[in-house]
Amino acid sequence: MERGEQAMRVIAVATQKGGVGKTSTTVNLAAALTLGGARVLVVDLDPQAQAGTALGVNLAGEDQLARSLGWVLQARLQGMRMPLESIWYDRSDLLADWEDAGTLHLLASEESTMTAAQDLIHKKGYQSTPVLRRMLLELQDHFDYVLIDTPPAVSSLSATALAAGDYVITVCVPEYPALKGAVATRGTVSYVKDRTGGECDPQYLGAVLNRSNPPSKWKAQEVNIRNGMLDAKLAPFLTDIRRDERISDSFAHGVPSVLRFASHPPGKMYGELMWQILGRMEQPPQKWETPDRIDGEGLR
């Protein structure tokens, strides 16, 4: 993965169902990209600030609120220019064990300032939805990839995240409510261009099946979800992310599991998924490879 060969690409990881592993998907894909030599920015647009926690950053105290992305979004919406370079966190120290790694930066979130930004975006209406995209485009010379962790609900912030993306990935788990949320997100992407007057035009890139089980442990619900993702044209990736306690445990350490367990299943799974994502960016949708349908006869 050579630097400087292409324009910066922005990927929003989105879903309308909480608790499916959106944040772990975001930070681990970001980490996988850095191990390939890329310069990566993680944008935490969720008021719960879980991406920050996953990267070892928690904003606390009045002196740190000024480094919240929510604060800068409010300032920009009110006509004040605050450079993102002044608030991002350099987390490249997490890559110290890899000689050829890229860089890893974070735009951190905080609940009160991000909630206030959400209210202001809502108040100003759809004309303010492209605000984050405009800000990120100012960083073209700094990063190869930007990954946005988005709120797990329909809101002005989630609309802002989709509008900021060149691409959108959704996340599902083997449960029926999660499939419904992924389908809703897939549909929402198609409205972004019209609602932003053509300024923003994200491309839907596919769905990640997270916390899946090995085939030997599949039951009827998981088979139905897998087939349902195909039926709903969610374009699931060939690689799904298996259940693994090391992925969630890594949050407590502030280090993505890809970096803690690079040569173990977490690192390998996200690495494979990352390459499939990059491959789809270079291909028309009709050439994307997806899993085969599964015959679930006899499963309970």
The 8 nearest C-alpha neighbors of each residue, nearest first, counted from 0:
[[1, 35, 36, 2, 37, 32, 4, 34],
 [2, 0, 4, 3, 36, 37, 35, 5],
 [1, 3, 4, 37, 0, 143, 36, 5],
 [2, 4, 5, 1, 143, 6, 7, 140],
 [5, 3, 2, 1, 6, 0, 143, 7],
 [6, 4, 3, 7, 143, 2, 8, 1],
 [5, 7, 8, 143, 139, 4, 3, 140],
 [6, 8, 143, 144, 139, 142, 5, 9],
 [9, 7, 144, 145, 165, 6, 143, 10],
 [8, 10, 145, 164, 165, 144, 146, 166],
 [11, 9, 166, 146, 164, 167, 165, 145],
 [10, 12, 147, 167, 164, 146, 13, 161],
 [13, 11, 168, 148, 169, 167, 147, 25],
 [14, 12, 169, 149, 11, 168, 21, 170],
 [13, 15, 169, 16, 151, 181, 184, 180],
 [14, 16, 152, 180, 151, 184, 153, 181],
 [17, 15, 180, 151, 14, 177, 152, 18],
 [18, 16, 151, 19, 15, 14, 152, 20],
 [17, 19, 20, 16, 21, 151, 177, 172],
 [18, 20, 17, 172, 21, 171, 170, 16],
 [21, 19, 23, 22, 18, 24, 209, 170],
 [20, 22, 24, 23, 19, 170, 25, 12],
 [21, 23, 25, 24, 20, 50, 148, 26],
 [22, 24, 20, 25, 26, 21, 27, 246],
 [25, 23, 21, 22, 27, 26, 28, 20],
 [26, 24, 22, 23, 28, 27, 148, 29],
 [27, 25, 29, 23, 28, 24, 30, 22],
 [26, 28, 30, 29, 24, 255, 25, 257],
 [29, 27, 31, 30, 25, 26, 24, 273],
 [28, 30, 26, 32, 27, 31, 25, 39],
 [29, 31, 27, 33, 32, 28, 26, 257],
 [32, 30, 28, 34, 29, 33, 270, 27],
 [33, 31, 35, 29, 30, 34, 37, 28],
 [32, 34, 37, 101, 36, 30, 35, 31],
 [35, 33, 100, 31, 36, 32, 30, 101],
 [36, 34, 32, 33, 0, 37, 100, 31],
 [35, 37, 101, 100, 33, 34, 99, 0],
 [38, 36, 101, 33, 32, 35, 39, 143],
 [37, 39, 102, 142, 101, 143, 33, 103],
 [40, 38, 144, 103, 142, 145, 37, 102],
 [39, 41, 145, 104, 105, 103, 146, 42],
 [42, 40, 105, 146, 145, 147, 104, 106],
 [43, 41, 147, 106, 105, 44, 146, 148],
 [44, 42, 148, 107, 108, 45, 50, 106],
 [45, 43, 149, 148, 42, 108, 46, 150],
 [44, 46, 150, 149, 47, 48, 43, 148],
 [47, 45, 110, 48, 113, 109, 108, 114],
 [46, 48, 45, 49, 110, 109, 108, 150],
 [49, 47, 108, 46, 45, 51, 50, 109],
 [48, 50, 52, 51, 47, 53, 22, 45],
 [51, 49, 53, 52, 48, 43, 22, 54],
 [50, 52, 56, 54, 49, 53, 48, 107],
 [51, 53, 49, 55, 56, 54, 50, 57],
 [52, 54, 253, 250, 50, 51, 55, 254],
 [55, 53, 253, 51, 52, 254, 56, 50],
 [54, 56, 253, 52, 53, 51, 254, 57],
 [57, 55, 51, 52, 54, 58, 107, 253],
 [58, 56, 52, 51, 59, 55, 48, 107],
 [57, 59, 63, 109, 56, 64, 60, 108],
 [60, 58, 63, 57, 61, 64, 62, 109],
 [59, 61, 62, 63, 64, 58, 65, 57],
 [60, 62, 64, 63, 59, 65, 58, 66],
 [61, 63, 60, 64, 65, 59, 66, 58],
 [64, 62, 65, 66, 61, 60, 58, 59],
 [65, 63, 66, 67, 61, 62, 58, 60],
 [64, 66, 63, 67, 70, 62, 61, 86],
 [67, 65, 86, 64, 63, 68, 87, 70],
 [68, 66, 108, 69, 64, 70, 65, 107],
 [67, 69, 71, 70, 108, 107, 106, 72],
 [70, 68, 113, 112, 72, 67, 116, 71],
 [69, 71, 73, 67, 112, 68, 72, 65],
 [72, 70, 74, 68, 73, 69, 75, 81],
 [73, 71, 69, 75, 74, 70, 68, 116],
 [74, 72, 116, 76, 70, 71, 75, 69],
 [73, 75, 71, 79, 77, 72, 76, 70],
 [76, 74, 79, 78, 72, 77, 73, 80],
 [77, 75, 73, 74, 78, 72, 130, 79],
 [78, 76, 74, 75, 79, 73, 72, 80],
 [77, 79, 75, 76, 74, 80, 73, 81],
 [80, 78, 75, 74, 77, 81, 76, 73],
 [81, 79, 75, 82, 78, 74, 71, 77],
 [80, 82, 71, 79, 83, 75, 74, 85],
 [83, 81, 84, 85, 80, 86, 71, 134],
 [82, 84, 85, 86, 87, 81, 134, 71],
 [85, 83, 82, 86, 87, 138, 81, 88],
 [84, 86, 83, 82, 87, 81, 66, 88],
 [87, 85, 66, 83, 84, 88, 106, 67],
 [88, 86, 106, 105, 84, 85, 83, 104],
 [89, 87, 105, 104, 90, 106, 86, 107],
 [88, 90, 104, 91, 103, 105, 87, 92],
 [91, 89, 103, 92, 104, 93, 88, 105],
 [92, 90, 103, 102, 93, 94, 89, 104],
 [91, 93, 94, 90, 95, 89, 103, 102],
 [92, 94, 91, 95, 90, 254, 258, 96],
 [95, 93, 92, 91, 96, 97, 100, 258],
 [94, 96, 92, 97, 93, 91, 98, 100],
 [95, 97, 94, 98, 93, 100, 92, 258],
 [98, 96, 100, 95, 94, 99, 34, 101],
 [99, 97, 100, 96, 95, 94, 101, 34],
 [100, 98, 97, 36, 101, 34, 35, 33],
 [101, 99, 36, 34, 33, 97, 98, 35],
 [100, 102, 36, 37, 33, 38, 34, 99],
 [103, 101, 38, 91, 39, 33, 37, 100],
 [102, 104, 91, 39, 90, 40, 38, 89],
 [105, 103, 89, 40, 90, 88, 41, 39],
 [106, 104, 41, 88, 87, 40, 107, 42],
 [105, 107, 87, 42, 43, 68, 41, 88],
 [108, 106, 43, 67, 51, 105, 68, 42],
 [107, 109, 48, 67, 43, 68, 46, 44],
 [110, 108, 46, 113, 112, 48, 67, 111],
 [109, 111, 46, 113, 112, 114, 47, 108],
 [112, 110, 114, 113, 109, 115, 46, 69],
 [111, 113, 69, 115, 70, 114, 110, 109],
 [114, 112, 69, 116, 110, 115, 46, 111],
 [115, 113, 117, 111, 116, 112, 110, 118],
 [114, 116, 112, 118, 113, 117, 111, 119],
 [117, 115, 113, 119, 73, 114, 118, 69],
 [116, 118, 114, 120, 115, 119, 156, 155],
 [119, 117, 121, 115, 116, 120, 122, 114],
 [118, 120, 122, 116, 121, 117, 123, 115],
 [121, 119, 117, 123, 122, 118, 127, 155],
 [120, 122, 118, 124, 119, 155, 123, 117],
 [121, 123, 119, 120, 124, 118, 117, 125],
 [124, 122, 120, 121, 127, 119, 125, 126],
 [125, 123, 121, 122, 126, 127, 120, 128],
 [124, 126, 128, 127, 195, 194, 123, 121],
 [125, 127, 124, 128, 195, 123, 129, 194],
 [126, 128, 125, 130, 129, 124, 120, 123],
 [127, 129, 159, 125, 130, 126, 158, 162],
 [130, 128, 132, 131, 127, 162, 159, 133],
 [131, 129, 133, 128, 132, 127, 134, 159],
 [132, 130, 134, 133, 129, 163, 135, 159],
 [133, 131, 163, 135, 129, 134, 130, 136],
 [132, 134, 136, 130, 131, 135, 129, 137],
 [135, 133, 131, 132, 136, 137, 130, 138],
 [134, 136, 132, 137, 138, 133, 131, 139],
 [137, 135, 138, 133, 134, 139, 132, 7],
 [136, 138, 135, 134, 139, 133, 140, 83],
 [139, 137, 136, 141, 135, 140, 142, 134],
 [140, 138, 141, 136, 7, 137, 142, 6],
 [139, 141, 138, 142, 137, 7, 143, 6],
 [140, 142, 138, 139, 143, 38, 7, 39],
 [143, 141, 38, 144, 39, 140, 139, 7],
 [142, 144, 7, 38, 37, 39, 8, 6],
 [145, 143, 8, 39, 7, 142, 9, 40],
 [144, 146, 9, 40, 39, 41, 10, 8],
 [147, 145, 10, 41, 11, 9, 42, 40],
 [148, 146, 42, 11, 41, 12, 149, 43],
 [149, 147, 43, 12, 44, 22, 25, 42],
 [148, 150, 44, 45, 13, 157, 147, 160],
 [149, 151, 45, 152, 157, 44, 156, 148],
 [152, 150, 15, 17, 16, 14, 149, 13],
 [153, 151, 15, 150, 154, 16, 157, 14],
 [152, 154, 157, 15, 155, 151, 158, 150],
 [155, 153, 157, 156, 152, 158, 117, 150],
 [154, 156, 158, 121, 157, 117, 159, 120],
 [157, 155, 159, 154, 158, 117, 160, 150],
 [156, 158, 160, 154, 159, 155, 150, 149],
 [159, 157, 155, 161, 156, 160, 162, 154],
 [158, 160, 128, 156, 162, 157, 161, 155],
 [161, 159, 157, 163, 162, 158, 156, 149],
 [162, 160, 158, 163, 164, 159, 11, 157],
 [161, 163, 159, 199, 160, 164, 129, 158],
 [164, 162, 132, 160, 161, 131, 159, 129],
 [165, 163, 9, 166, 10, 11, 161, 201],
 [164, 166, 201, 9, 10, 202, 8, 163],
 [165, 167, 202, 10, 201, 164, 203, 204],
 [168, 166, 11, 203, 10, 204, 12, 202],
 [169, 167, 12, 205, 204, 206, 13, 11],
 [168, 170, 206, 13, 14, 12, 181, 207],
 [171, 169, 207, 206, 14, 208, 21, 181],
 [170, 172, 208, 177, 178, 209, 207, 19],
 [171, 173, 209, 208, 174, 19, 177, 210],
 [174, 172, 221, 224, 211, 171, 220, 175],
 [175, 173, 177, 172, 176, 178, 224, 220],
 [174, 176, 178, 177, 179, 224, 173, 220],
 [177, 175, 179, 178, 174, 180, 16, 181],
 [176, 178, 180, 171, 179, 175, 174, 16],
 [179, 177, 181, 175, 180, 176, 171, 182],
 [178, 180, 176, 182, 177, 181, 183, 175],
 [181, 179, 15, 16, 177, 183, 178, 182],
 [180, 182, 184, 178, 183, 179, 14, 169],
 [181, 183, 185, 179, 184, 180, 178, 186],
 [184, 182, 180, 186, 181, 185, 187, 179],
 [183, 185, 187, 181, 186, 182, 14, 15],
 [186, 184, 182, 183, 187, 188, 181, 203],
 [187, 185, 183, 184, 188, 189, 182, 190],
 [186, 188, 184, 189, 190, 185, 183, 191],
 [189, 187, 190, 186, 191, 185, 184, 203],
 [188, 190, 187, 186, 191, 192, 185, 201],
 [191, 189, 188, 187, 192, 193, 194, 186],
 [192, 190, 194, 188, 193, 189, 195, 162],
 [191, 193, 197, 200, 199, 195, 194, 190],
 [194, 192, 196, 195, 191, 190, 197, 189],
 [195, 193, 191, 192, 196, 190, 125, 197],
 [196, 194, 192, 197, 193, 198, 199, 191],
 [195, 197, 193, 198, 194, 192, 199, 126],
 [196, 198, 192, 195, 199, 193, 200, 194],
 [197, 199, 195, 196, 192, 200, 129, 162],
 [200, 198, 192, 162, 197, 195, 201, 191],
 [199, 201, 192, 191, 202, 197, 198, 165],
 [202, 200, 165, 166, 164, 199, 203, 167],
 [201, 203, 166, 204, 165, 167, 200, 188],
 [202, 204, 167, 166, 205, 168, 201, 188],
 [203, 205, 168, 167, 166, 202, 279, 206],
 [206, 204, 234, 168, 235, 233, 203, 169],
 [207, 205, 235, 169, 170, 168, 233, 234],
 [206, 208, 170, 235, 209, 236, 239, 171],
 [209, 207, 171, 239, 172, 170, 240, 206],
 [208, 210, 240, 172, 211, 171, 239, 207],
 [211, 209, 242, 241, 240, 172, 212, 208],
 [210, 212, 241, 209, 242, 240, 173, 208],
 [211, 213, 241, 216, 217, 242, 214, 210],
 [212, 214, 215, 216, 217, 211, 241, 242],
 [215, 213, 217, 216, 212, 218, 211, 222],
 [214, 216, 213, 217, 212, 218, 298, 211],
 [217, 215, 214, 213, 212, 218, 221, 211],
 [218, 216, 214, 215, 221, 212, 222, 213],
 [217, 219, 298, 299, 220, 221, 216, 222],
 [218, 220, 299, 298, 222, 221, 223, 295],
 [221, 219, 223, 222, 218, 224, 173, 174],
 [220, 222, 173, 224, 223, 219, 218, 217],
 [221, 223, 225, 219, 224, 220, 295, 226],
 [224, 222, 220, 226, 221, 225, 227, 219],
 [225, 223, 227, 221, 226, 222, 173, 228],
 [226, 224, 222, 228, 227, 223, 221, 229],
 [225, 227, 223, 229, 228, 224, 292, 222],
 [226, 228, 224, 230, 229, 225, 223, 231],
 [229, 227, 231, 233, 225, 226, 230, 224],
 [228, 230, 232, 226, 227, 231, 233, 234],
 [229, 231, 227, 232, 228, 226, 233, 225],
 [232, 230, 228, 229, 233, 227, 182, 234],
 [233, 231, 229, 234, 230, 228, 235, 227],
 [232, 234, 228, 231, 235, 206, 205, 229],
 [233, 235, 205, 232, 206, 289, 229, 236],
 [236, 234, 206, 205, 233, 289, 207, 228],
 [237, 235, 238, 289, 207, 206, 234, 205],
 [236, 238, 290, 289, 239, 235, 288, 275],
 [239, 237, 236, 272, 271, 240, 268, 207],
 [238, 240, 208, 209, 207, 241, 237, 236],
 [241, 239, 209, 210, 211, 268, 208, 242],
 [242, 240, 211, 210, 212, 243, 239, 209],
 [243, 241, 210, 211, 212, 240, 244, 209],
 [242, 244, 245, 246, 241, 265, 210, 247],
 [245, 243, 246, 247, 248, 242, 249, 265],
 [244, 246, 248, 243, 247, 249, 256, 265],
 [245, 247, 256, 244, 249, 248, 243, 265],
 [246, 248, 249, 244, 245, 250, 23, 243],
 [249, 247, 245, 250, 246, 251, 244, 252],
 [248, 250, 252, 251, 247, 256, 246, 254],
 [251, 249, 53, 253, 252, 248, 247, 254],
 [252, 250, 249, 253, 248, 53, 52, 247],
 [251, 253, 249, 250, 254, 55, 248, 53],
 [254, 252, 55, 54, 53, 250, 251, 52],
 [253, 255, 252, 54, 249, 53, 256, 250],
 [256, 254, 257, 27, 258, 249, 26, 53],
 [255, 257, 259, 246, 258, 249, 260, 265],
 [258, 256, 266, 261, 255, 260, 259, 27],
 [257, 259, 261, 256, 255, 260, 254, 30],
 [260, 258, 256, 257, 261, 255, 254, 249],
 [261, 259, 263, 257, 256, 266, 262, 258],
 [260, 262, 266, 257, 258, 263, 259, 267],
 [261, 263, 260, 266, 267, 264, 265, 257],
 [262, 264, 260, 261, 266, 265, 267, 257],
 [263, 265, 267, 266, 268, 262, 260, 261],
 [266, 264, 268, 267, 263, 257, 256, 260],
 [267, 265, 261, 257, 264, 269, 260, 268],
 [266, 268, 270, 264, 265, 269, 271, 263],
 [269, 267, 271, 265, 270, 266, 264, 240],
 [270, 268, 272, 271, 266, 267, 273, 28],
 [269, 271, 267, 273, 268, 272, 31, 266],
 [272, 270, 268, 274, 273, 269, 267, 275],
 [271, 273, 269, 275, 270, 274, 238, 268],
 [272, 274, 276, 270, 275, 271, 269, 28],
 [275, 273, 277, 271, 276, 272, 278, 270],
 [276, 274, 278, 272, 273, 277, 279, 271],
 [275, 277, 273, 279, 278, 274, 272, 280],
 [276, 278, 274, 280, 275, 279, 273, 281],
 [279, 277, 275, 276, 280, 281, 274, 282],
 [278, 280, 282, 276, 281, 277, 275, 287],
 [279, 281, 277, 278, 282, 276, 204, 283],
 [280, 282, 279, 278, 277, 283, 276, 284],
 [283, 281, 279, 280, 286, 284, 278, 287],
 [282, 284, 285, 286, 281, 287, 279, 280],
 [285, 283, 287, 286, 282, 279, 204, 234],
 [284, 286, 283, 287, 282, 288, 279, 234],
 [287, 285, 284, 283, 282, 288, 279, 289],
 [288, 286, 284, 285, 279, 289, 282, 283],
 [287, 289, 286, 237, 290, 236, 234, 285],
 [288, 290, 237, 236, 235, 234, 287, 291],
 [291, 289, 237, 292, 288, 235, 236, 229],
 [290, 292, 293, 289, 226, 229, 237, 225],
 [291, 293, 226, 290, 294, 229, 225, 222],
 [294, 292, 295, 291, 222, 226, 225, 223],
 [293, 295, 296, 292, 222, 297, 226, 298],
 [294, 296, 298, 293, 222, 297, 219, 223],
 [297, 295, 298, 294, 219, 299, 293, 222],
 [296, 298, 295, 299, 219, 294, 218, 222],
 [299, 297, 219, 218, 296, 295, 217, 222],
 [298, 219, 218, 297, 220, 296, 295, 217]]
